[in-house]
């Protein structure tokens, strides 16, 4: 994971984007421990690197394709690369593995949770699923976050993970909260 984090820092200057990737990695770690404990480090790497090329290559023509090509040259395994490709709906890569479904389900939601935490006096400390769901109904709040992708993520991954929308939101909040406390 140290090499993945170093690569993420090498390619990404934005603290906000780094924080996003760390938040997604935290969510991925929680789900890996529950579903595929032996694969936790690989799931976390997928979370850490899913947007590492975005700052330099933000267009749909380049992201995440440039990054995945670089990861292939470094010997990163195919499941991680396909999960990263699959997190971008427009890539046309199907989310077949549990890891890929988890990454898609955690990506937009993690960004939305962080946005919710930023407008609360206590940040993420007392944020709950109910507040997140209420904000999801407010179209103008964090408007760049795809509500459709969040819903599709729960639809695809929820049955595999054994969670509904509330459960998924809660797990991701707890993952991000826990990561924040440990840093």
C-alpha positions in Angstrom: 0.0 0.0 0.0 2.9 2.3 0.6 3.9 2.1 -3.1 0.3 2.8 -4.1 0.1 5.8 -1.8 3.4 7.1 -3.1 2.2 6.8 -6.7 -1.0 8.6 -5.8 1.0 11.5 -4.3 3.4 11.5 -7.3 0.5 12.0 -9.8 -1.9 14.1 -7.6 -1.1 17.5 -6.0 -4.7 18.3 -5.0 -5.2 17.6 -1.3 -9.0 17.3 -1.9 -8.5 14.6 -4.5 -6.0 12.8 -2.3 -8.5 12.9 0.5 -11.2 11.5 -1.7 -9.0 8.6 -2.8 -8.1 7.9 0.9 -11.8 8.0 1.8 -12.7 5.5 -0.9 -9.8 3.3 0.1 -11.1 3.3 3.7 -14.5 2.2 2.5 -12.9 -0.5 0.3 -10.9 -1.7 3.3 -14.1 -2.1 5.5 -15.8 -4.1 2.8 -12.8 -6.2 2.0 -12.4 -7.2 5.7 -16.1 -8.3 5.6 -16.1 -10.0 2.2 -12.6 -11.0 1.2 -10.2 -10.5 4.2 -7.2 -12.0 2.4 -7.6 -9.4 -0.3 -7.9 -6.3 1.8 -4.6 -4.7 0.7 -5.6 -5.1 -3.0 -9.0 -3.6 -2.4 -7.4 -0.6 -0.6 -5.0 -0.2 -3.5 -7.9 0.0 -5.9 -9.4 2.7 -3.8 -6.2 4.6 -3.5 -5.5 4.6 -7.2 -8.9 4.8 -8.8 -8.6 8.5 -9.6 -4.8 9.0 -9.4 -4.6 10.1 -13.0 -7.6 12.4 -12.9 -5.7 15.6 -12.1 -3.4 15.2 -15.1 -5.9 13.5 -17.4 -9.4 14.7 -16.5 -11.1 14.1 -19.8 -13.3 11.1 -20.4 -11.0 10.2 -23.3 -8.0 9.8 -20.9 -9.3 9.1 -17.3 -9.0 6.3 -16.2 -7.3 4.9 -19.3 -4.0 6.6 -19.0 -3.7 5.6 -15.3 -4.6 2.0 -16.0 -2.0 1.8 -18.8 0.6 3.1 -16.4 -0.5 0.6 -13.7 -0.2 -2.2 -16.2 3.4 -1.2 -17.0 4.1 -1.4 -13.2 2.7 -4.9 -13.0 -0.5 -4.1 -11.1 -2.9 -7.0 -11.5 -5.8 -7.2 -13.9 -8.6 -7.3 -11.3 -7.5 -4.0 -9.8 -7.1 -2.4 -13.3 -10.5 -3.6 -14.4 -12.1 -2.4 -11.2 -10.5 1.1 -11.8 -11.8 1.0 -15.4 -15.2 -0.1 -14.3 -15.6 2.8 -11.8 -16.0 5.0 -14.8 -19.4 4.2 -16.3 -18.3 5.5 -19.7 -15.3 3.1 -20.0 -17.7 0.3 -21.1 -15.9 -2.1 -18.8 -18.4 -4.3 -16.9 -18.1 -4.5 -13.1 -17.8 -8.3 -12.8 -15.7 -8.8 -9.7 -16.9 -8.0 -6.2 -14.0 -5.5 -5.9 -15.2 -3.7 -9.0 -18.7 -3.5 -7.7 -17.4 -2.2 -4.3 -15.3 0.5 -5.9 -18.2 1.8 -8.0 -20.5 1.7 -5.0 -18.0 3.5 -2.7 -16.6 6.2 -5.1 -19.5 8.7 -5.5 -20.9 8.0 -2.1 -17.6 8.7 -0.3 -17.4 12.0 -2.1 -20.9 12.8 -1.1 -20.3 11.9 2.5 -17.3 14.1 2.7 -19.4 17.0 1.2 -22.0 16.4 3.9 -19.4 16.4 6.6 -18.0 19.7 5.5 -21.3 21.6 6.1 -21.8 20.2 9.6 -20.5 21.9 12.8 -19.0 18.6 14.0 -18.0 17.3 10.6 -18.3 13.6 10.2 -18.3 12.9 13.9 -22.1 12.9 14.3 -23.1 12.4 10.6 -25.6 9.7 10.1 -27.3 7.9 7.2 -30.5 9.9 7.7 -28.7 13.2 7.1 -26.9 11.9 4.1 -30.2 10.6 2.6 -31.8 13.9 3.2 -29.0 15.7 1.4 -29.2 13.2 -1.5 -32.7 14.7 -2.2 -31.3 18.2 -2.5 -30.3 18.5 -6.1 -28.2 21.7 -5.6 -26.1 20.1 -2.9 -22.9 18.6 -4.2 -24.5 18.8 -7.6 -21.5 17.2 -9.3 -22.1 13.9 -7.5 -24.2 11.5 -9.5 -27.1 10.4 -7.5 -27.8 7.8 -10.2 -24.3 6.3 -9.7 -24.9 6.1 -5.9 -28.2 4.3 -6.5 -26.7 2.0 -9.1 -23.8 1.2 -6.8 -26.1 0.1 -4.0 -28.2 -1.9 -6.5 -25.2 -3.7 -7.9 -23.2 -4.1 -4.7 -25.8 -4.2 -2.0 -26.9 -7.8 -2.6 -23.3 -9.0 -2.6 -22.4 -7.1 0.5 -25.7 -7.8 2.3 -26.5 -4.1 2.7 -29.3 -1.8 1.7 -28.8 1.9 1.1 -28.9 2.8 4.8 -26.4 0.1 5.6 -24.1 1.1 2.8 -24.1 4.7 3.8 -23.5 3.9 7.4 -20.6 1.6 6.7 -19.0 4.2 4.5 -19.5 6.9 7.1 -17.9 4.7 9.7 -15.0 3.8 7.4 -14.2 7.4 6.7 -14.7 8.5 10.3 -12.4 5.7 11.5 -9.7 6.6 9.0 -9.9 10.3 10.0 -9.4 9.4 13.7 -6.4 7.3 12.9 -4.6 10.0 11.0 
